[in-house]
Amino acid sequence: QVQLVQSGAEVKKPGASVKVSCKASGYTFTSYTITWVRQAPGQGLEWMGWISAYNGNTNYAQKFQGRVTMTTDTSTSTAYMELRSLRSDDTAAYYCARDLGGNYVMGYWGQGTLVTVSS
Amino acid sequence: DIQMTQSPASLSASVGDRVTITCRASQSISSYLNWYQQKPGKAPKFLISAASSLQSGVPSRFTGSGSGTDFTLTISSLQPEDFATYYCQQSYSTPYTFGQGTKLEIK
């Protein structure tokens, strides 16, 4: 079965960077896209962007351009999301999700990674 | 960016009730509309794609409809496990924005 397992919670200081991992199993990793979504405490869902595990193409939300980098390691079927220059309002749960196949609909989700930014 | 507006923001209902949640896009998105369910402390769960296509395993009491700018999610007979927050999302153009969510609570 499709599984996405994310790395554990992180605590970072303002200005630092965080790199969240998302290890996939149960399907051919390079056949699908991974999307990253975040959710601040008590707030709604925010789309950050996607990466094609096939060719590494990315599409980032303008809001995160210049601060986010999404990558994949096909040898380990793992996707990564790095966010730099962290601020307190980056405190959120970060989710990876796999599409259903060619339509960017997020059919399968990781369990989420809480990133706390605090001095 | 396309703005997605859900109504109501919250809704109280009883088991067995029929409820409808509305989602409106700021411009036409054809049928590129998806619905997700989220329970507290959990990742979202995908329910419906392309406005009305039910994901395998999702109960048939969930129905999606609409096209263009106006969409609805209807739950025909609420079950205890349906009390959650529901989000619509457009996948017409990036950024693939979400609605603000509708919290469905037990009356």
Contacts between the chains, C-beta under 8 A, distances in Angstrom:
chain1	res1	chain2	res2	distance
A	35	B	96	7.7
A	37	B	44	7.8
A	44	B	87	6.7
A	44	B	98	5.9
A	44	B	99	7.5
A	44	B	100	5.0
A	44	B	101	4.8
A	45	B	36	7.6
A	45	B	38	7.8
A	45	B	44	6.6
A	45	B	87	5.6
A	45	B	89	7.5
A	45	B	98	4.4
A	45	B	101	7.5
A	46	B	98	7.1
A	47	B	89	7.5
A	47	B	94	7.9
A	47	B	95	5.1
A	47	B	96	4.7
A	47	B	97	6.3
A	47	B	98	6.6
A	49	B	94	7.9
A	49	B	95	7.7
A	59	B	94	5.4
A	61	B	94	7.2
A	61	B	95	4.1
A	62	B	1	7.9
A	62	B	95	7.0
A	63	B	95	7.6
A	95	B	43	5.7
A	95	B	44	7.3
A	97	B	44	8.0
A	100	B	46	7.9
A	100	B	49	6.8
A	103	B	49	6.9
A	103	B	50	7.9
A	103	B	91	6.7
A	104	B	91	4.9
A	104	B	96	6.4
A	105	B	34	5.3
A	105	B	46	6.8
A	105	B	49	4.5
A	105	B	50	8.0
A	105	B	91	6.0
A	106	B	34	7.6
A	106	B	36	7.5
A	106	B	44	7.5
A	106	B	46	6.1
A	106	B	89	8.0
A	107	B	46	5.0
A	107	B	49	8.0
A	107	B	55	7.0
A	108	B	46	7.7
A	109	B	43	4.0
A	109	B	44	5.9
A	109	B	45	7.3
A	109	B	46	7.7
A	110	B	43	6.6
A	111	B	43	5.8
A	112	B	43	5.4
